[in-house]
């Protein structure tokens, strides 16, 4: 009796394990595909390219600020008053005011050079970003074409083998029925043992 219960427990354990394995297969397939598609490599490439394309935009904004300030006292005072109005605790007094004025003069003097540098960097960074996007999409299209051709070959092979595989479908049904019947018998044996 003890050997029968161990054997029945082993069979139930195998059935449970196979269900777990079957339920985990889609998740495993997802992570395998995610890894095979170089997703992390492409994400890193796009992030780097985006940052190199973003840097010239920031330089251009600084250059535009230099053009706006342009050494005009009224625009500088207006910007200072707007900052102080927006942030009341931010008070510019004395030497800080002089520092702001000297920074704005230096910025307006170098605004033209900053604009030229930002345009050149934008051309380089922007082109690299588009090249990275193109490479990612191209690789993705190659993978899709590979998967489509594999699926096409698999479907052709299945159609050719369908006529010879009809008996195996019957054997699969028989295996399922016998496995279910075996699990039922094991459960009945357990119930009988509990009653005793």
Backbone bond lengths (Angstrom), bond angles and torsions (degrees), N, CA, C in turn:
res aa  C-N    CA-C-N  psi(-1)  N-CA   C-N-CA  omega(-1)  CA-C   N-CA-C  phi
1 X - - - 1.446 - - 1.524 111.98 -
2 X 1.340 115.42 -40.86 1.468 119.82 -178.35 1.522 110.68 -64.62
3 X 1.324 116.03 -37.96 1.474 118.54 179.92 1.526 110.99 -68.56
4 X 1.374 116.13 -33.96 1.460 119.18 178.45 1.535 111.01 -66.90
5 X 1.325 116.54 -39.78 1.463 118.82 179.97 1.519 111.07 -68.36
6 X 1.353 116.70 -38.60 1.469 119.23 177.17 1.516 110.12 -64.19
7 X 1.328 115.45 -41.66 1.458 119.35 179.76 1.527 110.74 -65.49
8 X 1.326 116.48 -41.09 1.461 119.90 178.84 1.525 110.95 -66.70
9 X 1.337 116.94 -37.70 1.457 119.84 176.48 1.520 111.17 -65.57
10 X 1.319 117.20 -38.54 1.469 121.07 177.34 1.524 110.79 -63.38
11 X 1.311 116.52 -40.63 1.470 119.91 -179.29 1.521 109.94 -67.58
12 X 1.339 116.49 -43.79 1.468 119.94 178.44 1.517 110.47 -63.08
13 X 1.328 116.03 -39.95 1.467 120.05 178.95 1.529 110.88 -63.58
14 X 1.325 117.09 -39.82 1.469 120.08 177.85 1.521 111.51 -64.61
15 X 1.330 116.11 -40.40 1.461 119.96 179.32 1.524 109.94 -64.31
16 X 1.344 116.52 -44.33 1.467 120.52 179.63 1.525 110.92 -64.19
17 X 1.319 116.22 -41.08 1.455 120.10 179.60 1.517 110.86 -64.33
18 X 1.302 117.10 -41.13 1.463 119.09 -179.57 1.526 110.96 -66.52
19 X 1.338 118.53 -33.27 1.462 120.78 176.78 1.519 110.33 -67.06
20 X 1.334 116.19 -41.30 1.460 119.36 177.65 1.518 111.15 -62.40
21 X 1.309 114.98 -41.97 1.462 119.04 179.67 1.521 110.15 -64.28
22 X 1.309 117.10 -40.99 1.463 120.49 179.81 1.526 111.37 -66.02
23 X 1.352 116.67 -37.38 1.458 119.56 179.64 1.523 111.94 -72.10
24 X 1.329 117.22 -27.45 1.464 120.91 -178.16 1.526 112.50 -84.51
25 X 1.300 118.20 -14.94 1.461 120.61 -176.24 1.532 113.98 -60.14
26 X 1.334 120.22 -43.43 1.473 118.18 178.42 1.531 112.88 -61.62
27 X 1.330 116.24 -38.13 1.468 119.44 178.82 1.517 110.22 -66.68
28 X 1.324 116.48 -43.10 1.464 119.98 177.39 1.524 110.79 -62.07
29 X 1.312 116.68 -40.98 1.464 120.25 179.79 1.527 111.01 -64.52
30 X 1.338 116.45 -39.43 1.467 119.65 178.14 1.520 110.86 -61.52
31 X 1.328 117.75 -49.31 1.461 120.66 -178.26 1.533 111.45 -67.14
32 X 1.312 117.00 -33.57 1.464 120.14 176.59 1.526 110.36 -65.74
33 X 1.329 116.68 -44.48 1.467 120.19 178.30 1.528 110.87 -65.55
34 X 1.323 116.43 -41.65 1.458 121.29 178.94 1.526 110.31 -59.34
35 X 1.313 116.43 -41.36 1.467 120.93 179.18 1.524 111.12 -71.82
36 X 1.311 117.37 -41.57 1.465 120.92 -178.45 1.516 112.93 -69.08
37 X 1.319 117.54 -24.05 1.461 121.08 -179.45 1.524 112.89 -84.70
38 X 1.297 118.35 4.45 1.473 123.91 178.35 1.522 111.04 59.06
39 X 1.304 117.31 38.73 1.464 121.05 -174.58 1.520 112.88 -61.39
40 X 1.332 117.36 -43.51 1.462 119.41 -178.89 1.530 111.16 -68.35
41 X 1.311 117.09 -36.57 1.468 120.59 179.24 1.531 109.66 -65.24
42 X 1.329 116.44 -44.63 1.459 119.96 179.52 1.525 111.36 -66.76
43 X 1.328 117.11 -38.39 1.468 119.89 178.49 1.524 110.48 -63.07
44 X 1.320 116.89 -43.05 1.461 120.11 177.87 1.521 111.77 -64.93
45 X 1.308 116.56 -41.39 1.461 120.75 179.08 1.522 111.55 -62.99
46 X 1.328 116.37 -44.29 1.463 119.87 179.12 1.524 111.74 -66.93
47 X 1.333 116.99 -39.01 1.470 119.73 179.57 1.525 110.69 -64.67
48 X 1.320 116.90 -43.91 1.464 120.31 178.82 1.527 110.86 -63.40
49 X 1.319 116.62 -44.82 1.462 120.39 -179.62 1.522 111.21 -64.88
50 X 1.323 116.61 -37.39 1.465 120.23 177.96 1.521 110.68 -64.44
51 X 1.329 116.90 -43.02 1.464 119.27 179.84 1.524 111.58 -66.15
52 X 1.336 117.46 -38.59 1.460 118.66 177.69 1.525 111.60 -69.53
53 X 1.325 117.55 -25.05 1.467 120.18 176.06 1.526 111.05 -82.50
54 X 1.340 116.86 -25.73 1.458 120.87 -178.91 1.531 112.09 -77.77
55 X 1.309 117.27 -33.02 1.463 121.83 -177.88 1.535 112.49 -56.69
56 X 1.329 120.64 -46.58 1.476 119.97 177.41 1.528 113.33 -62.91
57 X 1.310 117.00 -29.80 1.467 119.33 178.06 1.523 109.44 -65.97
58 X 1.325 116.66 -40.45 1.463 119.80 177.76 1.529 111.10 -64.64
59 X 1.325 116.74 -40.36 1.470 119.88 177.23 1.530 110.14 -64.06
60 X 1.327 117.02 -38.68 1.467 120.56 178.40 1.523 110.93 -64.69
61 X 1.332 117.22 -38.66 1.466 119.54 177.55 1.525 111.18 -64.24
62 X 1.322 116.45 -38.80 1.467 119.41 176.71 1.526 110.30 -65.49
63 X 1.337 117.07 -40.19 1.465 120.54 177.86 1.528 111.00 -63.73
64 X 1.318 117.09 -40.86 1.473 120.40 177.88 1.518 110.43 -63.95
65 X 1.338 116.21 -39.86 1.461 119.65 176.42 1.527 110.30 -61.70
66 X 1.329 116.61 -39.38 1.473 120.45 176.64 1.514 111.97 -63.20
67 X 1.338 117.91 -39.46 1.459 120.87 177.62 1.525 110.74 -67.51
68 X 1.338 117.07 -38.34 1.466 120.81 -179.37 1.519 110.30 -66.52
69 X 1.333 115.40 -45.07 1.464 118.26 179.44 1.520 110.11 -64.22
70 X 1.292 116.20 -45.26 1.459 124.36 171.48 1.511 117.28 43.67
71 X 1.291 119.14 22.57 1.454 120.05 177.94 1.508 113.84 76.53
72 X 1.322 118.34 3.60 1.467 120.67 179.33 1.530 108.47 -84.78
73 X 1.279 115.39 126.42 1.458 121.72 -177.36 1.530 111.37 -63.22
74 X 1.321 117.52 -36.53 1.469 120.44 -176.86 1.526 111.71 -67.12
75 X 1.348 117.29 -41.91 1.471 119.42 179.89 1.526 110.74 -68.04
76 X 1.330 116.69 -35.75 1.460 119.69 178.69 1.529 110.12 -67.03
77 X 1.296 116.79 -43.43 1.463 120.61 179.55 1.533 110.99 -66.85
78 X 1.325 115.68 -36.14 1.464 119.75 177.94 1.526 110.43 -63.42
79 X 1.341 117.17 -45.73 1.472 121.20 179.47 1.520 110.01 -62.02
80 X 1.341 117.29 -43.22 1.464 120.50 178.09 1.525 111.84 -61.17
81 X 1.318 116.91 -43.35 1.465 119.57 179.97 1.529 111.47 -66.34
82 X 1.327 117.38 -36.26 1.469 120.65 178.48 1.526 110.81 -67.88
83 X 1.323 117.37 -39.24 1.471 120.99 177.15 1.519 109.64 -63.59
84 X 1.328 117.12 -44.84 1.458 120.46 -179.18 1.526 111.47 -68.19
85 X 1.322 117.16 -32.40 1.459 120.71 177.40 1.531 111.00 -71.02
86 X 1.342 116.76 -40.06 1.466 121.51 -179.62 1.524 111.53 -72.06
87 X 1.340 117.06 -37.72 1.462 122.59 -179.25 1.528 107.25 -123.13
88 X 1.329 117.53 92.66 1.468 119.82 -175.51 1.528 113.69 -61.31
89 X 1.310 118.29 -31.96 1.466 119.88 -178.49 1.528 112.01 -76.67
90 X 1.331 116.36 -9.86 1.457 121.13 -179.29 1.534 108.23 -90.45
91 X 1.321 115.70 95.19 1.466 119.99 -177.58 1.523 109.42 -110.48
92 X 1.321 115.91 122.14 1.466 120.89 178.06 1.523 107.41 -99.70
93 X 1.339 114.45 119.08 1.460 119.06 -177.43 1.521 109.59 -134.50
94 X 1.268 116.51 150.65 1.459 124.59 170.59 1.511 114.86 52.22
95 X 1.334 116.20 -114.33 1.463 121.69 -175.16 1.524 111.51 -65.36
96 X 1.337 117.16 -30.82 1.467 120.00 177.11 1.527 110.50 -65.33
97 X 1.310 116.68 -37.57 1.462 121.26 178.47 1.526 109.83 -65.19
98 X 1.328 116.32 -42.75 1.469 120.37 177.74 1.525 111.00 -64.83
99 X 1.333 116.21 -38.52 1.475 120.70 178.23 1.523 109.89 -63.55
100 X 1.320 117.86 -43.90 1.461 121.51 178.12 1.524 111.05 -60.75
101 X 1.333 116.81 -42.87 1.462 120.23 179.72 1.519 111.56 -64.81
102 X 1.349 117.56 -40.46 1.474 119.40 179.35 1.522 111.38 -68.81
103 X 1.340 116.87 -36.43 1.472 119.92 177.37 1.528 109.93 -65.91
104 X 1.320 116.94 -42.90 1.469 119.38 -179.40 1.527 111.46 -66.32
105 X 1.334 117.62 -34.67 1.472 119.99 176.41 1.528 110.50 -66.39
106 X 1.333 116.03 -43.79 1.471 120.02 179.31 1.525 110.52 -64.26
107 X 1.326 116.24 -39.52 1.466 121.14 179.43 1.528 111.13 -65.79
108 X 1.315 116.51 -41.67 1.472 118.64 179.51 1.522 111.10 -69.74
109 X 1.332 117.29 -29.43 1.468 119.99 178.25 1.525 111.76 -71.60
110 X 1.327 116.91 -34.53 1.470 119.80 -177.64 1.525 112.77 -100.66
111 X 1.315 118.99 11.66 1.462 122.30 -178.01 1.526 112.16 -64.04
112 X 1.313 118.16 -37.85 1.468 120.90 -179.90 1.516 111.73 -65.02
113 X 1.333 116.84 -44.02 1.472 120.93 179.26 1.528 109.54 -65.42
114 X 1.335 116.46 -42.17 1.468 119.82 178.69 1.527 111.30 -61.86
115 X 1.325 116.97 -37.71 1.466 120.40 179.27 1.528 110.83 -64.56
116 X 1.336 116.74 -43.27 1.475 120.66 179.50 1.521 110.41 -64.74
117 X 1.340 116.17 -45.14 1.472 120.19 179.52 1.524 110.40 -62.58
118 X 1.323 117.07 -41.95 1.469 119.30 -178.48 1.528 111.56 -66.39
119 X 1.332 118.02 -36.12 1.467 120.36 177.83 1.528 110.58 -66.14
120 X 1.344 116.62 -43.77 1.466 119.77 179.02 1.527 111.54 -64.28
121 X 1.332 116.26 -44.30 1.462 119.46 178.61 1.529 111.76 -67.16
122 X 1.327 116.43 -34.00 1.464 119.55 178.51 1.521 111.04 -65.97
123 X 1.317 116.50 -38.27 1.470 119.65 177.74 1.528 109.90 -63.51
124 X 1.323 116.12 -46.76 1.464 120.00 -179.82 1.531 111.22 -66.49
125 X 1.340 116.56 -52.37 1.468 120.48 -177.27 1.509 112.83 -64.64
126 X 1.317 116.66 -41.18 1.459 120.31 178.93 1.516 112.55 -65.80
127 X 1.331 116.49 -40.03 1.465 118.64 178.52 1.524 110.60 -66.69
128 X 1.332 117.53 -37.84 1.466 120.65 177.98 1.530 110.62 -65.05
129 X 1.329 115.79 -36.93 1.465 119.03 178.34 1.523 110.53 -64.01
130 X 1.323 117.14 -44.61 1.460 119.55 -179.78 1.524 112.24 -68.96
131 X 1.335 116.58 -33.29 1.468 119.62 175.32 1.524 109.76 -64.70
132 X 1.338 117.59 -42.37 1.468 121.23 179.29 1.527 110.81 -63.93
133 X 1.318 116.97 -42.88 1.469 120.30 178.34 1.521 110.26 -62.65
134 X 1.331 115.77 -43.14 1.472 120.14 179.30 1.524 111.00 -62.05
135 X 1.343 117.11 -42.96 1.471 120.53 179.34 1.524 111.40 -63.05
136 X 1.320 116.79 -41.47 1.467 120.41 179.19 1.524 110.67 -63.49
137 X 1.312 116.36 -46.54 1.460 119.55 -179.01 1.529 111.49 -68.08
138 X 1.327 116.67 -37.07 1.461 120.32 178.92 1.522 110.84 -64.01
139 X 1.322 116.54 -44.57 1.471 120.73 179.01 1.532 109.93 -63.59
140 X 1.325 116.45 -40.37 1.453 120.15 178.79 1.529 110.54 -63.76
141 X 1.327 117.03 -40.89 1.470 120.13 178.49 1.524 111.20 -65.69
142 X 1.331 116.94 -38.75 1.464 119.95 177.21 1.520 110.51 -61.28
143 X 1.343 116.38 -43.55 1.462 120.14 179.32 1.527 110.45 -63.70
144 X 1.341 116.95 -40.61 1.456 119.98 179.68 1.528 110.87 -64.48
145 X 1.341 116.95 -39.94 1.455 120.16 178.35 1.523 111.03 -66.73
146 X 1.336 116.97 -39.68 1.469 120.21 176.94 1.521 110.60 -62.07
147 X 1.324 116.87 -45.89 1.461 120.66 -179.88 1.526 111.03 -63.66
148 X 1.340 116.35 -39.53 1.459 119.71 179.89 1.523 111.09 -65.67
149 X 1.337 117.28 -41.91 1.465 119.47 179.63 1.526 110.94 -68.25
150 X 1.346 117.71 -37.20 1.467 119.87 176.78 1.521 110.67 -64.35
151 X 1.331 116.37 -41.72 1.464 120.25 179.38 1.527 110.47 -65.08
152 X 1.317 116.99 -38.51 1.463 120.90 178.88 1.522 110.58 -64.08
153 X 1.335 117.06 -45.03 1.467 120.56 178.88 1.526 110.75 -65.71
154 X 1.328 117.31 -37.86 1.462 121.45 178.75 1.527 110.20 -64.82
155 X 1.341 116.62 -42.46 1.463 120.06 179.46 1.526 111.03 -64.82
156 X 1.328 117.12 -39.76 1.469 120.06 177.80 1.516 110.43 -63.52
157 X 1.332 116.15 -42.42 1.467 119.70 179.83 1.524 110.63 -65.94
158 X 1.313 118.01 -37.42 1.467 120.97 178.49 1.520 111.07 -66.77
159 X 1.324 116.66 -40.75 1.469 119.49 -179.94 1.522 110.91 -65.12
160 X 1.332 116.51 -38.18 1.457 119.96 178.95 1.524 111.34 -69.69
161 X 1.320 116.44 -35.44 1.459 120.27 -176.30 1.521 112.76 -89.88
162 X 1.322 118.64 -4.67 1.461 121.24 -176.11 1.519 111.45 -62.28
163 X 1.304 116.82 -41.77 1.465 119.60 -177.12 1.534 110.92 -65.55
164 X 1.315 118.62 -33.62 1.464 120.66 -178.73 1.527 112.09 -87.94
165 X 1.325 118.85 -10.31 1.463 121.03 -175.49 1.522 113.24 -99.65
166 X 1.295 120.66 4.62 1.455 121.55 179.51 1.530 112.31 -59.34
167 X 1.331 120.04 -42.58 1.468 119.11 177.88 1.529 112.44 -62.93
168 X 1.322 118.69 -30.65 1.455 119.90 -178.98 1.518 111.17 -70.75
169 X 1.306 119.19 -29.54 1.462 121.21 174.44 1.524 109.73 -63.79
170 X 1.307 116.30 -41.25 1.454 120.68 177.60 1.523 110.18 -64.14
171 X 1.317 116.34 -41.14 1.471 118.53 179.01 1.525 111.22 -66.36
172 X 1.323 117.71 -32.79 1.464 120.64 176.19 1.516 110.51 -65.21
173 X 1.302 117.10 -42.35 1.468 121.16 178.10 1.527 110.00 -63.06
174 X 1.314 116.30 -42.67 1.470 120.43 179.02 1.525 110.25 -62.73
175 X 1.327 117.57 -41.41 1.465 120.62 178.59 1.514 111.49 -62.31
176 X 1.314 117.60 -41.61 1.463 121.38 179.93 1.521 110.33 -65.01
177 X 1.329 116.53 -44.87 1.472 120.46 -178.99 1.524 110.19 -64.90
178 X 1.323 117.63 -45.00 1.472 119.53 -179.78 1.521 111.34 -66.41
179 X 1.316 117.98 -37.47 1.470 120.18 176.97 1.515 111.37 -63.76
180 X 1.323 116.90 -41.70 1.464 120.64 177.97 1.519 110.75 -66.32
181 X 1.328 117.11 -41.20 1.460 120.71 179.07 1.527 110.20 -64.35
182 X 1.314 117.61 -40.35 1.456 121.50 178.44 1.524 110.77 -63.67
183 X 1.314 117.53 -42.92 1.461 120.70 178.10 1.531 110.43 -63.91
184 X 1.337 117.94 -36.52 1.461 122.24 177.78 1.518 110.84 -66.01
185 X 1.326 117.14 -44.11 1.466 121.29 178.63 1.518 110.46 -62.21
186 X 1.317 117.34 -42.43 1.470 121.27 179.70 1.518 110.18 -62.89
187 X 1.304 116.80 -41.58 1.464 120.69 179.65 1.524 110.81 -66.30
188 X 1.342 117.29 -38.68 1.463 120.46 177.36 1.521 110.98 -64.84
189 X 1.327 117.41 -39.07 1.469 121.59 176.95 1.521 109.71 -62.70
190 X 1.278 118.00 -41.93 1.468 121.49 178.13 1.525 111.31 -62.20
191 X 1.317 116.52 -45.58 1.468 120.06 179.13 1.523 111.07 -61.37
192 X 1.312 116.21 -40.89 1.462 120.43 179.68 1.525 109.86 -64.30
193 X 1.319 117.35 -39.66 1.467 121.05 179.57 1.523 110.91 -68.25
194 X 1.291 118.45 -35.56 1.461 121.03 177.64 1.517 112.06 -67.11
195 X 1.318 117.37 -34.67 1.457 121.35 -179.70 1.514 111.25 -69.46
196 X 1.321 117.14 -29.98 1.465 120.75 -178.92 1.466 108.08 -77.04
